[in-house]
């Protein structure tokens, strides 16, 4: 089986590639600036804003499935229009599509969001992800759309790095009023590859089982790495002057029912070794 991973040089894309290669699949990966570091991937540069280029690459590779995980924060053409180009090309090729979306398309509320909740974005990135979903569902109704949250890896991953920097005073303050359901990159990649092999269609929440604030995440990171949390830098969304959703809890009970992959909570993911 040939799997095309769009955005393969990113955090999640790299893990999807590693797991697919380990399963004996041929993996073709795209990148925007530079190829990734996963050995065994066939790397191709791709500008998602160029619909003809996207179609040509999919036609050349002839994948059985496509994982679409690429985005550029603040770039509508890549995040929204690029997702539409990938969906159209996958549909034309008859390839199974798994599209990666985000909890950022919700406006924020105390109650958990179910899988089929319509998007209510309140800032540009959320609007771009909502537009991407709309395009994917129109072009390829059979596609699986994975709505996920903060993606956690090791100390080199973006979300963990933000917490480490906040703990040392080198980075931005963490929000005490922003709630998310972080998920491990390995759990998410395993779930994505399960969906590649399934016929699930439509949105599916794939988040971790624990809802925590950014500050709580920072405290868990401090405990995991044996750091003093006294210097943790915190603020609120209102205090920052930013417009972004505050409480976004994903109800991932459907994913727990349809997937074999167990979606661990952040407290388990960041438990100190031993």
FENSULFEN-V384244 format. One record per backbone hydrogen bond with DSSP energy under -0.5 kcal/mol. NH is the residue of the N-H (numbers start at 0). CO is the residue of the C=O. Records with the same first field share a line. If there is no record, write none. Layout:
BEGIN
NH->CO + CO
END
This chain:
BEGIN
2->0 + 25
3->64
4->2 + 27
5->3 + 66
6->4
7->4 + 29
8->29
9->6
13->9
14->10
15->11
16->12
17->13
18->14
19->15
20->16
21->17
22->18
23->20
24->19
25->0
26->24
27->2
28->41
29->4
30->43
38->36
40->37
41->26
42->40
43->28
45->30
47->45
49->46
50->48
53->49
54->50
55->51
56->52
57->53
58->54
59->55
60->56
61->57
63->1
64->1
65->95
66->3
67->65 + 97
68->5 + 66
69->5
74->71
75->73
78->74
79->75
80->75
81->76
83->79
84->80
85->81
86->82
87->83
88->84
89->85
90->86
91->87
92->88
93->89 + 90
94->89
95->63
97->65
98->143
99->67
100->98 + 145
102->147
104->101
105->102
108->246
112->248
116->113
119->104
126->122
127->123
128->124
129->125
130->126
131->127
132->128
133->129
134->130
135->131
136->132
137->133
138->134
139->135
142->139
143->96
144->201
145->98 + 143
146->144 + 203
147->100 + 145
148->205
151->149 + 182
156->153
158->150
160->156
161->157
162->158
163->159
164->160
165->161
166->162
167->163
168->164
169->164
170->164
173->232
175->234
178->176 + 245
179->211
182->149
184->151
187->183
188->184
189->185
190->186
191->187
192->188
193->189
194->190
195->191
196->192
197->194
201->142
203->144
205->146
207->180
208->262
211->179 + 209
213->174 + 177
214->174
216->212
217->213
218->214
219->215
220->216
221->217
222->218
223->219
224->220
225->222
226->221
230->227
231->228
232->165
233->231
234->173
239->235
240->236 + 237
241->236
243->241
247->178 + 245
249->247
250->112 + 248
251->249
255->251
256->252
257->253
258->254
262->260
263->261
267->264
268->264
269->265
270->267
END
